[in-house]
């Protein structure tokens, strides 16, 4: 039986729902799409961007075995990442999207992988040695997730899966570069930090973020955004696992 108290309770419930909806809409207007992704995945993002591995890069305390294992695996990762960018060309609905994807592919093949080759040469490892290295479980898990997301979804879903790496590295390197001793001659990881904190890579990340925002404006409805947050959280978690893989490497017998 409907009485005055039940009607009043219904009004309050509707009022709360309306207030929640208004607050969500306000956040969408104030925050960029990428910032909303980061906010929704704040715990995963913090575990990734503030992992002890990254702090070891900043002060030079990271064990060489850990960095070497990470760098070899990251080379294998970049090969698959390049495939993901090639897939994004195919998934692109517009010519401008294709050009953006092609530029990202070139940045991986012609710039980023060269850094790995240069650093690994100091350990006597050739590009052939890197390509023949067995992939770690974490490498396979992350790359397969990104590629599978791209195969099943559209360009926006693929770009969301790529974002933690592309944009996250720029954020991490900027933070590390501001730390005392990051660029000291005694820091063996200063070249890595300088590469990702430098203007060329920062520009790549900024363009990737701008393209992601443009795609979100076109295709990210509120309902769709919830699905994209799930993708972003998982990709970010897999990034943290990748750091952890390197972090544990000095505990193994090489």
Helices and strands as residue ranges (DSSP letters): H 4-30, H 33-40, H 42-49, H 52-59, H 64-91, H 95-107, I 108-112, H 113-121, H 127-132, H 137-152, H 155-177, H 190-197, H 199-219, H 222-249
